[in-house]
Amino acid sequence: MILSARGISARWDASCGHLPSLVIDGSSVLWSAPWRSDPRVQADPAIPMVDRRLAGTFVCAPFGRDDGDDGPPHGWSANAPWRMTRAGPDALTAVRRLSRGHVTARIALRNDHPVLYQTHMLDFDRPCTFAHHPMFALSGGGTLTANCRATLTFAAETPVLPQASRWDGLAPELREYPKEKAEDFATLIGPIGLGWTALARHAEGDTLLTLRRAEQLPVTNIWISNGARGDHWSAVRGLLGIEDAICAGAGGFAAALTDNRVKAEGVATALPPGRHVIPHAIVRIAGVHEVRDVRLGDGHLAIHTDGADMTVPFAREHFK
């Protein structure tokens, strides 16, 4: 299904809950797997649906490997069809049953807002992790900034960061996207309040923001995939995941339900049973900027960069 408003369009794939395409002011924002059109990959039952249809952004419940309920990676929200309950030119609502409850998604666009607005209402009958999983494409490198207070790293296939390490604030090695081959993973521990991560894409000439309420999603997982994996992944270059979440980083679902490295930083790693309404946004800004701060204004975002202050249209009520 195609959603569109003035200056922005998105495509939703209800067969697996992925949003493969987001175009803002003529610029493609999200990365989509080239093997989505490869019949050999699509017919291989050994590859989970989430990997066969991997594209754009989707939500995970739970996040990562499901060693708690023995479900598919990233949960049924990323591996099975959703049921549409409402659809219009610029917004949709859809629902999906999960192993620990169900989720209702509302995805919306607005005229002249360079923003993908998403709200997920989660009804859990047992504790569960949750994450947004947007993947961004970089054809010529990029610079990362975030308002985090700590960085943790985990074991990775082809790391560029020291493994099992910790830094105060953003790890310096994460600021620039690696030129060498890499398959790496880090977890940023966020502040309380509006949490933001900014990616300045050099070749694309823009800056992308993810926004969340950090008291709900206290971490941001950074996934780097740059030509270091085999099989159908061998041609992948310049993929960066910025995954706002409540989870134990790369520790898995079972780890999130007990003591873990992320919890030791003083934040929750799973949502309790009950209802949770979780807003999230992806924003595109023209120009390459080093973002220093982001604040909600009346009808706009106020963005402080290394060069100047700017505003972009934004519905403040999205984060109420």
C-alpha positions as CSV (number, residue, x, y, z in Angstrom):
1,M,0.0,0.0,0.0
2,I,1.2,3.5,-0.9
3,L,0.8,6.4,1.5
4,S,1.5,10.0,0.3
5,A,1.3,13.6,1.3
6,R,2.8,16.7,-0.1
7,G,6.6,16.2,-0.2
8,I,6.6,12.6,1.2
9,S,5.5,9.1,0.3
10,A,5.9,5.6,1.9
11,R,5.1,2.0,0.9
12,W,3.8,-0.5,3.4
13,D,4.0,-4.3,2.9
14,A,1.2,-5.9,5.0
15,S,2.5,-9.4,4.2
16,C,5.3,-9.0,6.7
17,G,4.8,-5.6,8.4
18,H,7.8,-4.0,6.8
19,L,7.7,-0.4,5.3
20,P,10.2,-0.9,2.5
21,S,10.3,2.6,1.0
22,L,10.2,6.2,2.4
23,V,10.9,9.1,0.0
24,I,11.1,12.6,1.4
25,D,11.5,15.6,-0.9
26,G,12.6,13.3,-3.6
27,S,15.3,11.6,-1.6
28,S,15.1,7.8,-0.7
29,V,15.7,7.4,3.0
30,L,15.6,3.7,3.8
31,W,17.7,0.7,2.8
32,S,15.9,-2.3,1.2
33,A,17.5,-5.7,0.6
34,P,18.3,-6.4,-3.0
35,W,17.3,-10.1,-2.6
36,R,13.6,-9.2,-2.1
37,S,13.3,-9.8,-5.8
38,D,15.5,-12.9,-5.9
39,P,13.3,-16.0,-6.3
40,R,16.0,-18.3,-4.9
41,V,16.1,-16.4,-1.6
42,Q,12.3,-16.0,-1.4
43,A,11.8,-19.8,-1.9
44,D,14.4,-20.8,0.8
45,P,12.6,-21.9,3.9
46,A,15.8,-21.9,5.9
47,I,15.9,-18.1,5.7
48,P,13.4,-16.5,8.2
49,M,10.7,-14.3,6.6
50,V,12.2,-11.2,8.3
51,D,15.4,-11.7,6.4
52,R,13.8,-12.7,3.1
53,R,11.6,-9.6,3.0
54,L,14.1,-7.4,4.9
55,A,13.5,-3.7,4.0
56,G,13.1,-0.2,5.3
57,T,11.7,-0.2,8.8
58,F,9.6,-2.5,10.9
59,V,8.9,-3.3,14.6
60,C,10.2,-6.1,16.6
61,A,8.4,-7.8,19.5
62,P,10.5,-9.3,20.9
63,F,13.8,-7.7,19.6
64,G,16.5,-10.0,18.2
65,R,16.6,-13.8,18.7
66,D,13.6,-15.1,20.5
67,D,15.1,-17.5,23.0
68,G,12.2,-16.8,25.3
69,D,9.3,-18.2,23.3
70,D,11.2,-19.9,20.5
71,G,9.6,-17.7,17.9
72,P,11.2,-16.2,14.7
73,P,13.9,-13.5,14.9
74,H,12.4,-10.2,15.8
75,G,9.0,-11.7,16.5
76,W,5.8,-12.3,14.5
77,S,5.5,-8.5,14.0
78,A,8.3,-8.8,11.4
79,N,7.6,-12.2,10.0
80,A,3.9,-12.6,9.3
81,P,0.9,-10.8,7.7
82,W,-0.8,-7.9,9.4
83,R,-4.5,-7.1,9.2
84,M,-5.4,-3.7,7.9
85,T,-8.2,-2.1,9.9
86,R,-8.2,1.4,8.4
87,A,-6.5,2.9,5.3
88,G,-6.5,6.4,3.7
89,P,-4.3,8.4,1.3
90,D,-1.9,9.4,4.1
91,A,-2.4,7.1,7.0
92,L,-3.2,3.5,7.9
93,T,-3.9,1.3,10.9
94,A,-3.1,-2.4,11.1
95,V,-3.0,-5.1,13.8
96,R,-0.9,-8.2,14.5
97,R,-1.1,-11.0,17.0
98,L,2.2,-11.6,18.9
99,S,3.5,-14.4,21.1
100,R,2.8,-12.3,24.2
101,G,-0.2,-10.2,23.1
102,H,-0.9,-8.0,20.1
103,V,0.1,-4.7,18.5
104,T,-1.8,-2.0,16.7
105,A,0.2,0.2,14.4
106,R,-0.7,3.6,13.1
107,I,1.5,5.1,10.4
108,A,0.8,8.6,9.1
109,L,2.2,11.3,6.9
110,R,1.4,15.1,6.8
111,N,1.6,17.6,4.0
112,D,4.9,19.5,4.1
113,H,6.2,17.6,7.1
114,P,9.4,15.7,6.3
115,V,8.5,13.1,8.9
116,L,7.3,9.5,9.1
117,Y,5.0,9.4,12.2
118,Q,4.5,6.0,13.8
119,T,2.5,5.1,16.9
120,H,2.3,1.5,18.2
121,M,-0.1,0.4,20.9
122,L,1.2,-2.7,22.6
123,D,-1.0,-5.0,24.7
124,F,1.2,-7.5,26.4
125,D,0.1,-10.4,28.7
126,R,3.7,-11.1,29.8
127,P,6.9,-9.0,29.8
128,C,8.4,-8.4,26.3
129,T,11.1,-6.4,24.5
130,F,10.3,-4.1,21.7
131,A,12.2,-2.1,19.0
132,H,11.9,0.0,15.9
133,H,14.2,-1.4,13.2
134,P,14.9,1.3,10.5
135,M,17.8,0.7,8.2
136,F,19.4,3.6,6.3
137,A,21.4,3.5,3.1
138,L,24.7,5.4,2.8
139,S,26.4,5.4,-0.6
140,G,29.3,7.6,0.6
141,G,29.7,7.4,4.3
142,G,28.1,9.4,7.1
143,T,28.5,11.0,10.5
144,L,26.6,9.9,13.6
145,T,25.6,12.0,16.7
146,A,23.2,11.1,19.5
147,N,22.2,12.4,23.0
148,C,23.3,9.2,24.7
149,R,25.1,8.9,28.0
150,A,26.9,5.6,27.4
151,T,27.9,3.2,24.6
152,L,28.2,-0.6,25.1
153,T,29.6,-3.0,22.5
154,F,28.9,-6.7,22.1
155,A,30.6,-9.6,20.3
156,A,30.3,-9.1,16.5
157,E,31.3,-11.0,13.4
158,T,33.7,-8.4,11.9
159,P,34.0,-5.6,14.5
160,V,35.5,-2.2,14.0
161,L,34.8,-1.4,17.7
162,P,36.5,-3.0,20.7
163,Q,34.2,-5.8,21.8
164,A,32.5,-6.0,25.2
165,S,33.5,-2.4,26.0
166,R,31.9,0.7,27.5
167,W,32.3,4.4,26.9
168,D,30.7,7.4,28.5
169,G,28.7,9.2,25.8
170,L,28.9,8.2,22.2
171,A,32.0,6.0,21.4
172,P,34.3,8.1,19.2
173,E,34.7,5.2,16.8
174,L,31.0,5.3,16.0
175,R,31.0,8.9,14.8
176,E,32.1,8.1,11.2
177,Y,30.8,5.2,9.2
178,P,33.6,2.7,8.5
179,K,35.3,2.6,5.1
180,E,36.5,-1.0,5.8
181,K,34.4,-4.1,5.8
182,A,32.4,-4.4,9.0
183,E,29.6,-6.3,10.7
184,D,29.3,-4.7,14.1
185,F,26.8,-3.8,16.8
186,A,26.6,-1.3,19.7
187,T,24.0,-0.1,22.1
188,L,23.6,3.5,23.1
189,I,22.1,4.2,26.5
190,G,19.8,7.2,26.2
191,P,18.7,10.1,28.4
192,I,15.3,10.7,29.9
193,G,13.0,12.8,27.7
194,L,13.2,13.2,24.0
195,G,15.8,10.8,22.7
196,W,17.4,11.5,19.3
197,T,20.0,10.0,17.0
198,A,21.2,11.9,13.9
199,L,22.9,10.5,10.7
200,A,24.4,13.0,8.3
201,R,24.7,11.2,4.9
202,H,27.6,12.7,2.9
203,A,26.8,11.6,-0.6
204,E,23.0,11.9,-0.2
205,G,23.4,15.5,1.1
206,D,21.0,15.2,4.0
207,T,20.6,14.4,7.7
208,L,18.2,11.8,9.1
209,L,16.9,11.8,12.7
210,T,15.1,9.1,14.7
211,L,13.1,10.4,17.7
212,R,11.6,8.6,20.7
213,R,10.6,9.0,24.3
214,A,13.6,7.6,26.0
215,E,11.7,6.7,29.1
216,Q,9.8,4.2,26.9
217,L,12.7,3.1,24.6
218,P,15.8,3.7,26.7
219,V,18.4,2.4,24.2
220,T,19.3,2.7,20.6
221,N,21.0,-0.2,18.9
222,I,23.5,0.7,16.1
223,W,24.0,-2.0,13.5
224,I,26.7,-1.6,10.9
225,S,26.7,-4.0,7.9
226,N,29.3,-3.1,5.3
227,G,30.3,-6.0,3.0
228,A,31.5,-8.4,5.7
229,R,28.9,-11.1,5.4
230,G,28.6,-14.0,2.9
231,D,25.8,-15.7,0.9
232,H,23.1,-13.3,-0.4
233,W,24.6,-10.5,1.9
234,S,27.9,-10.3,0.0
235,A,26.9,-7.3,-2.1
236,V,25.5,-5.2,0.8
237,R,27.4,-2.0,1.5
238,G,26.6,1.1,3.5
239,L,23.8,-0.2,5.7
240,L,23.2,1.4,9.1
241,G,20.5,0.3,11.5
242,I,19.4,2.9,14.1
243,E,17.1,0.7,16.3
244,D,15.3,2.5,19.1
245,A,14.4,-0.1,21.7
246,I,13.8,-1.5,25.1
247,C,16.0,-4.6,25.2
248,A,19.3,-6.0,26.4
249,G,21.3,-4.9,23.3
250,A,22.6,-8.0,21.5
251,G,21.9,-10.1,24.5
252,G,18.7,-11.7,23.3
253,F,15.1,-11.9,24.7
254,A,15.9,-14.3,27.6
255,A,18.7,-12.1,28.8
256,A,16.4,-9.0,28.8
257,L,14.2,-10.7,31.3
258,T,17.0,-11.1,33.9
259,D,20.1,-9.2,34.9
260,N,22.2,-8.0,32.0
261,R,24.8,-5.3,31.0
262,V,22.2,-2.9,29.8
263,K,20.1,-3.2,32.9
264,A,23.2,-2.5,34.9
265,E,23.2,1.0,33.4
266,G,20.0,1.7,35.3
267,V,17.4,1.3,32.5
268,A,14.7,-1.2,31.9
269,T,15.2,-3.9,29.3
270,A,11.6,-5.2,28.9
271,L,8.1,-3.7,29.0
272,P,5.8,-5.1,31.7
273,P,2.4,-6.6,31.0
274,G,-0.3,-4.2,30.1
275,R,-0.9,-1.4,27.5
276,H,1.9,0.8,26.1
277,V,1.5,3.5,23.6
278,I,4.8,4.2,21.9
279,P,5.3,7.1,19.5
280,H,8.3,7.3,17.1
281,A,9.4,9.5,14.2
282,I,11.9,9.5,11.4
283,V,12.8,13.0,10.1
284,R,14.8,14.1,7.0
285,I,16.6,17.5,6.9
286,A,18.2,18.8,3.8
287,G,21.9,19.4,4.0
288,V,24.7,17.6,5.9
289,H,24.7,18.8,9.5
290,E,26.3,17.7,12.8
291,V,23.3,17.8,15.1
292,R,24.0,19.0,18.7
293,D,20.5,19.2,20.1
294,V,16.9,18.6,19.2
295,R,13.9,20.1,21.0
296,L,10.1,20.0,20.5
297,G,8.6,23.4,19.6
298,D,5.1,24.6,18.9
299,G,4.4,23.0,15.5
300,H,8.1,22.4,14.7
301,L,11.4,20.8,15.8
302,A,14.1,23.1,16.9
303,I,17.4,21.6,15.7
304,H,20.8,23.0,16.9
305,T,23.7,22.0,14.6
306,D,27.4,22.8,14.3
307,G,26.6,25.6,11.8
308,A,23.3,27.1,12.6
309,D,19.9,26.6,14.3
310,M,17.0,25.5,12.1
311,T,13.4,24.4,12.4
312,V,11.3,21.8,10.5
313,P,7.6,21.3,10.7
314,F,6.6,18.7,13.3
315,A,3.4,17.8,15.1
316,R,4.4,18.3,18.7
317,E,1.3,16.4,19.9
318,H,2.8,13.2,18.5
319,F,4.9,12.9,21.6
320,K,2.3,13.8,24.2
